[in-house]
Amino acid sequence: MATLHDSGSAATPVPLIRPKYPGELVLRLVRNPLEHFTRLAREHGDVVHVRMGREHIYLVSHPDLVREVLVGNQRNFKKGRALERARLLLGDGLLTSEGEHHLRHRRMIQPEFHRQHVAQYADTMVEVAARRTATWRDGAPVDMHKEMSAVALSIASQTLFGADVGHESEEIGAALEATFGTFMRTFYMPFGDLVLRLPIPSSRRFWQGAHRVQDTVNRLIAERRASGEDRPDLLSLLLRARDVEGDGGGMTDDEVRDEVLTFFLAGHETTANALTWSWVLLAAHPEVADRMAAEARAGGDGPLTAEHLPRLPYTRMVLSESMRLYPPAWTVARRALGDFTLGTHRIPANALVVTSQWVIQRDPRWWPDPDRFDPERWRPELAVDRPKFAYFPFGGGARMCIGEHFAWMEGILVLATIARQWHFDVRPGTTVTPHATITLRPRGGAPMTVHRRTNT
């Protein structure tokens, strides 16, 4: 078990894996980070030490050690490189903030994300999915990633701001998408944050989009505060939240804006990816798709609701397996605040400790035939002996995704609503492959053909 480092520890340094030629590790990471991380873990073990420039990186690939990083010794870490850089776009929301600021906001917001509160958004999720699919035509080509992004964006817009700002929320989403795209293109650059500050066209587009989003959200906040109206949306939730365990105060407008941007971007981006990969896998396994559709149709002819969720266990198994194979967030990184011991290894202060859901959730030690899509592996009796952190699509510890219940409900209800009426084929001659930056998107989209299901 990992413990904080002390002078009596028998821990030893982790040997540095040296590149075969200058820049090899950076080149491999840029070309195919998923393959690179997997190769490092399979060839060099559960704790691997590499260096990129001045950065010492430790890849941790055993569930018990991941638990120590994310839960047991979480106070010895702060957020990693990606989230440090994401502050340029998201400010100090829950995803990027640290210390007392993060703890205060978490305890203010978390009660509103309990299951009973989240259930009020179920009807919106189902209505949005049904409205989008009503525009489809039998046999028509679609980019499923674009379609699921539109669904997730609309759900995020309506649950955050209410339906009355529909056109404006679409503009916010478009600006965020453009800004996020520029951000991701600089993600692996050693000085990517500096590039974003240079007076070049891509950087200007980044800041124009960021300022456009911030200005619009600031105006919506000001209008809601001035009206004094309390609506059933997340914006009103954030405005009325109080730190009842602390000073009893609320959030400033800037703090609300940062949380809105975090929920809007991080929430809709990861959900769109999870839904897209689910359809890609279902298209390749029509027998699974048919079974999921039959389960959804067994709920009756009316729209699905939050009360249907317990009756959709197979749909949840499909989504679980999809996020195992294609985790929307495929890595978690933490920076060590001080020296510590992890297992038998000594990790120095300021090192970047990286864990990868992609690597661990495809490790044959925990997942027999790990690359096979098999929702049946999620039957409860098969999970008894599986280590907890062999599967962690929503992270863990104090920084575990606060919207996990929201995401599960959205994913299950959207999949079931669409599966009742439609099934899909990946277009002939195309292969959908993952593109790993901050999130795991399909490279070039997910070109598919939609088919209407018969009533039999």
C-alpha positions in Angstrom: 0.0 0.0 0.0 1.2 3.5 -0.8 2.1 5.8 2.1 3.5 9.2 2.5 7.3 9.1 2.1 9.4 9.1 5.3 13.0 8.6 5.9 12.5 5.1 7.1 10.8 4.0 3.9 12.4 1.3 1.8 11.0 2.8 -1.4 13.4 3.2 -4.3 13.4 5.6 -7.3 11.6 4.5 -10.5 14.2 3.9 -13.2 14.0 6.5 -16.0 13.0 5.0 -19.4 15.4 6.7 -21.8 14.4 7.5 -25.4 16.2 5.9 -28.3 16.6 9.3 -29.9 16.0 12.9 -28.9 12.3 13.8 -29.0 11.1 10.1 -29.4 8.7 10.3 -26.5 7.1 13.6 -27.6 6.8 12.2 -31.2 5.1 9.0 -30.0 2.8 11.0 -27.8 1.7 13.3 -30.6 1.3 10.5 -33.1 -0.7 8.1 -31.0 -0.9 8.7 -27.2 -3.2 5.7 -26.7 -0.7 3.3 -28.2 2.2 5.0 -26.5 0.7 4.8 -23.0 -0.4 1.2 -23.5 3.1 0.2 -24.7 4.8 1.9 -21.8 2.6 0.1 -19.3 2.7 -3.3 -20.9 6.5 -3.3 -21.4 7.7 -1.5 -18.3 5.2 -2.3 -15.5 2.7 -0.6 -13.2 4.9 2.5 -12.5 6.8 3.9 -15.4 9.1 7.0 -15.3 9.7 9.0 -18.5 10.9 12.5 -19.1 9.6 15.1 -21.5 11.8 18.2 -21.5 12.0 19.2 -17.9 8.8 17.3 -16.9 9.2 14.0 -15.0 6.1 11.9 -15.7 5.1 8.7 -13.8 2.5 6.5 -15.5 0.6 4.5 -12.9 -1.3 1.5 -14.2 -2.4 -0.6 -11.3 -5.9 0.0 -9.8 -4.6 -0.1 -6.2 -2.0 2.5 -6.9 -4.5 4.6 -8.7 -6.7 4.5 -5.7 -3.8 5.8 -3.5 -3.2 8.7 -5.9 -6.8 9.7 -6.3 -8.2 8.8 -2.8 -5.7 7.7 -0.2 -3.1 10.4 -0.8 -5.2 13.0 -2.7 -4.1 15.8 -0.4 -0.5 15.3 -1.7 -1.6 16.4 -5.2 -3.0 19.2 -7.2 -4.4 19.2 -10.7 -2.2 18.1 -13.6 -0.9 19.9 -16.7 -4.1 19.7 -18.8 -6.3 21.2 -16.2 -3.7 23.8 -15.3 -3.8 24.9 -19.0 -7.6 24.6 -19.1 -7.9 27.5 -16.7 -7.3 29.8 -19.7 -10.7 28.7 -21.1 -12.7 27.7 -18.0 -11.4 30.0 -15.3 -11.7 28.6 -11.7 -14.6 26.2 -12.0 -14.8 22.9 -10.2 -12.8 21.2 -12.9 -9.8 23.5 -12.6 -9.9 25.1 -9.2 -7.8 24.0 -6.2 -7.7 24.1 -2.4 -10.3 25.9 -0.3 -12.0 27.5 -3.4 -12.6 24.0 -4.8 -13.8 22.5 -1.5 -16.2 25.5 -0.9 -17.8 25.3 -4.4 -18.1 21.5 -4.2 -20.0 21.5 -1.0 -22.2 24.3 -2.2 -23.1 22.6 -5.5 -23.0 18.9 -4.7 -26.4 18.6 -2.8 -28.2 19.7 -6.0 -26.6 16.9 -8.0 -28.1 14.1 -5.9 -30.3 11.7 -7.8 -33.6 13.2 -6.6 -32.6 16.6 -7.8 -31.1 15.4 -11.1 -34.3 13.5 -12.0 -36.1 16.7 -12.8 -34.1 17.0 -16.0 -35.0 13.6 -17.4 -38.0 14.9 -19.4 -35.7 17.5 -21.1 -33.2 14.8 -22.0 -35.8 12.6 -23.6 -37.6 15.5 -25.4 -34.3 16.8 -26.9 -33.3 13.3 -28.2 -36.7 12.8 -29.7 -36.8 16.2 -31.4 -33.4 15.7 -32.9 -34.1 12.3 -34.3 -37.4 13.5 -35.8 -35.3 15.3 -38.4 -33.7 12.0 -39.6 -34.7 10.1 -42.7 -34.6 6.4 -43.2 -31.4 5.4 -45.0 -29.9 8.9 -44.7 -26.2 9.5 -44.0 -25.3 11.3 -40.7 -22.2 12.1 -38.8 -23.2 10.5 -35.5 -20.7 12.6 -33.5 -22.2 15.8 -34.9 -25.7 14.5 -34.0 -24.8 13.5 -30.5 -22.9 16.7 -29.9 -26.0 18.6 -31.0 -28.2 16.5 -28.6 -25.8 17.0 -25.7 -25.4 20.7 -26.4 -29.1 21.2 -26.4 -29.5 19.3 -23.2 -26.7 21.3 -21.6 -28.3 24.6 -22.8 -31.7 23.8 -21.6 -30.7 22.5 -18.2 -28.3 25.3 -17.6 -30.2 28.3 -18.9 -33.7 27.2 -19.7 -35.4 26.8 -23.1 -35.9 30.5 -23.5 -32.4 31.2 -24.6 -32.2 28.5 -27.2 -30.7 30.4 -30.1 -28.2 32.1 -27.8 -27.1 28.9 -26.2 -26.4 27.5 -29.6 -24.1 30.5 -30.3 -22.4 29.9 -27.0 -21.9 26.2 -27.9 -20.5 27.1 -31.3 -18.0 29.6 -29.8 -17.0 27.1 -27.2 -16.5 24.4 -29.8 -14.2 26.7 -31.9 -12.3 27.8 -28.9 -11.9 24.3 -27.5 -10.8 23.1 -30.9 -7.9 25.6 -31.0 -7.1 24.7 -27.4 -6.8 21.0 -28.2 -4.6 21.6 -31.2 -2.0 23.2 -28.8 -2.5 20.5 -26.1 0.7 18.5 -26.7 2.9 21.5 -27.5 5.4 22.0 -24.7 4.7 25.7 -24.7 1.1 25.5 -25.9 -0.1 28.1 -23.4 2.5 30.5 -24.7 1.3 29.8 -28.3 -2.2 30.8 -27.3 -0.9 34.2 -26.2 1.0 35.0 -29.4 -0.6 37.5 -31.9 -1.3 34.9 -34.5 -4.7 34.1 -36.2 -5.4 30.9 -34.3 -4.7 32.5 -31.0 -6.9 35.5 -31.9 -9.7 33.2 -32.8 -9.3 31.4 -29.4 -9.5 34.6 -27.4 -12.3 36.0 -29.5 -14.4 32.9 -28.9 -13.5 32.8 -25.2 -14.5 36.4 -24.7 -17.7 35.9 -26.7 -18.7 33.1 -24.4 -17.8 34.9 -21.2 -19.6 38.1 -22.2 -22.8 36.3 -23.1 -22.8 34.2 -19.9 -22.0 37.3 -17.8 -25.0 39.0 -19.4 -27.3 36.1 -18.7 -26.2 36.0 -15.1 -26.8 39.8 -14.7 -30.2 39.5 -16.2 -31.2 36.6 -14.0 -29.9 38.4 -10.9 -31.8 41.5 -11.8 -35.1 39.6 -12.4 -34.8 37.8 -9.1 -36.5 34.8 -10.9 -35.8 31.3 -9.6 -36.1 28.9 -12.4 -35.7 25.1 -12.5 -32.3 25.3 -14.2 -28.6 25.0 -13.2 -28.0 28.7 -13.5 -30.6 29.4 -10.8 -29.1 26.6 -8.7 -25.7 28.3 -8.9 -27.1 31.7 -8.0 -28.9 30.5 -5.0 -26.2 28.1 -3.7 -24.9 28.9 -0.2 -22.0 27.7 1.8 -24.0 26.5 4.7 -21.0 24.7 6.2 -18.8 27.7 5.9 -19.5 31.5 5.9 -23.1 31.1 4.6 -22.2 33.2 1.5 -22.9 32.6 -2.1 -20.9 32.9 -5.3 -19.8 36.0 -7.1 -20.9 36.6 -10.7 -17.4 35.6 -11.9 -17.5 32.4 -9.9 -20.9 31.5 -11.3 -19.7 32.2 -14.8 -16.7 29.9 -14.4 -18.9 27.1 -13.1 -21.4 27.6 -16.0 -18.6 27.4 -18.5 -17.3 24.2 -16.9 -20.7 22.5 -16.8 -21.5 23.6 -20.4 -18.2 22.5 -22.0 -17.0 19.6 -19.9 -20.5 18.2 -19.6 -21.7 18.3 -23.2 -18.3 17.3 -24.6 -17.8 14.1 -22.6 -21.5 13.0 -22.9 -21.4 13.5 -26.7 -18.3 11.3 -26.9 -19.8 8.6 -24.7 -23.0 8.5 -26.8 -21.1 8.5 -30.1 -18.8 5.5 -29.1 -21.9 3.6 -27.9 -23.5 3.9 -31.3 -20.3 3.0 -33.1 -20.1 -0.2 -31.0 -23.8 -1.0 -31.4 -23.5 -0.6 -35.2 -20.9 -3.3 -35.1 -23.0 -5.6 -32.8 -26.6 -5.5 -34.1 -27.7 -8.3 -31.8 -26.8 -6.1 -28.8 -28.5 -3.1 -30.4 -31.7 -5.2 -30.9 -31.7 -6.4 -27.3 -31.3 -2.8 -26.0 -34.1 -1.6 -28.3 -36.4 -4.4 -27.0 -35.7 -3.3 -23.5 -36.5 0.3 -24.3 -39.7 -0.6 -26.1 -40.9 -2.7 -23.1 -41.3 0.5 -21.3 -44.4 1.3 -23.3 -45.2 3.7 -26.1 -45.0 7.0 -24.2 -41.8 9.0 -23.6 -39.3 7.5 -21.2 -39.0 9.2 -17.8 -36.7 9.0 -14.8 -38.9 6.3 -13.4 -37.9 4.0 -16.3 -34.2 4.0 -15.4 -34.4 0.9 -13.1 -36.1 -0.9 -16.0 -33.2 -0.2 -18.3 -30.4 -2.3 -16.8 -29.1 -3.6 -20.2 -28.9 -0.1 -21.6 -26.8 0.8 -18.6 -24.6 -2.2 -19.2 -24.1 -1.1 -22.8 -23.1 2.4 -21.7 -20.8 1.0 -19.1 -19.0 -1.2 -21.6 -18.8 1.6 -24.1 -17.1 3.9 -21.5 -14.8 1.1 -20.6 -13.5 0.7 -24.1 -13.7 4.4 -25.1 -13.5 6.5 -21.9 -14.6 10.0 -22.7 -11.8 11.3 -20.4 -9.0 8.9 -21.0 -6.4 10.1 -18.6 -6.2 11.7 -15.1 -3.1 13.6 -14.1 -2.0 15.0 -10.7 1.1 17.0 -9.7 2.8 15.9 -6.5 3.1 18.6 -3.9 5.8 16.7 -2.0 7.8 13.5 -2.1 5.8 10.4 -1.4 5.9 6.6 -1.6 3.7 4.7 -4.0 3.9 1.0 -3.5 7.6 0.3 -3.4 8.5 3.4 -5.5 9.6 6.9 -4.4 8.0 9.7 -6.4 9.6 13.1 -6.1 7.8 16.4 -5.5 6.6 18.3 -8.6 6.4 15.1 -10.6 3.4 14.6 -12.9 1.6 11.4 -12.0 -0.6 10.1 -14.8 -3.2 7.3 -14.8 -5.0 6.2 -17.9 -8.5 4.8 -18.0 -7.7 3.7 -21.6 -4.8 1.6 -20.4 -6.3 0.2 -17.2 -9.8 -0.5 -18.5 -8.2 -2.6 -21.3 -5.8 -4.5 -19.0 -6.3 -8.3 -19.4 -5.5 -8.8 -15.7 -8.9 -7.2 -14.8 -10.8 -7.7 -18.1 -10.7 -11.1 -19.9 -10.5 -10.6 -23.6 -10.2 -6.9 -23.0 -10.7 -5.5 -26.5 -14.0 -7.3 -27.0 -17.3 -5.4 -26.6 -19.3 -7.4 -24.1 -22.0 -5.7 -22.1 -22.5 -9.1 -20.2 -19.3 -8.5 -18.3 -21.3 -5.9 -16.3 -23.6 -8.5 -14.7 -23.2 -7.8 -10.9 -21.9 -11.3 -10.1 -18.9 -10.8 -12.4 -17.8 -7.5 -10.8 -17.3 -8.9 -7.2 -13.6 -9.5 -7.5 -12.7 -6.7 -9.8 -10.6 -3.9 -8.2 -12.6 -0.7 -7.8 -10.2 1.4 -9.9 -10.1 -1.1 -12.7 -12.9 1.2 -14.0 -13.0 4.9 -13.3 -14.5 6.8 -16.2 -15.6 9.7 -13.8 -12.3 9.8 -11.9 -12.2 9.4 -8.2 -11.7 11.1 -4.8 -12.4 14.7 -4.0 -12.2 15.6 -7.7 -14.6 12.9 -8.9 -17.0 14.3 -11.5 -19.8 16.0 -9.6 -22.2 15.4 -12.6 -21.8 11.6 -12.6 -25.5 10.9 -11.8 -26.6 13.5 -14.4 -24.3 11.8 -17.0 -25.6 8.3 -16.4 -29.2 9.4 -16.6 -28.6 11.4 -19.8 -26.6 8.6 -21.4 -29.2 5.9 -20.6 -32.3 7.9 -21.5 -30.8 9.2 -24.8 -29.6 5.8 -25.9 -32.9 4.1 -25.0 -35.0 6.9 -26.6 -33.2 6.7 -29.9 -32.9 2.9 -29.9 -36.6 2.5 -29.8 -36.9 3.9 -33.3 -33.5 3.7 -35.0 -30.5 1.5 -35.7 -27.3 2.4 -37.5 -24.6 1.1 -39.8 -21.1 2.6 -40.1 -20.7 3.7 -43.7 -18.9 1.1 -46.0 -15.2 1.8 -46.4 -14.9 3.9 -43.2 -13.3 3.1 -39.9 -14.0 5.2 -36.8 -10.8 5.7 -34.9 -10.2 7.5 -31.6 -8.5 10.9 -31.4 -7.0 11.4 -28.0 -6.4 14.9 -26.7 -8.1 16.1 -23.5 -11.1 13.9 -24.4 -11.5 10.9 -26.6 -13.3 12.0 -29.8 -13.7 10.0 -33.0 -11.2 11.3 -35.5 -13.0 13.0 -38.4 -16.4 12.2 -36.9 -18.5 9.0 -37.0 -20.1 8.7 -40.5 -23.1 6.4 -40.3 -26.4 5.5 -42.0 -29.6 5.6 -40.0 -32.3 3.0 -40.4 -35.8 3.2 -38.9 -36.8 0.2 -36.9 -40.0 -1.7 -37.8 -42.8 -2.2 -35.3 -42.2 -5.9 -35.1 
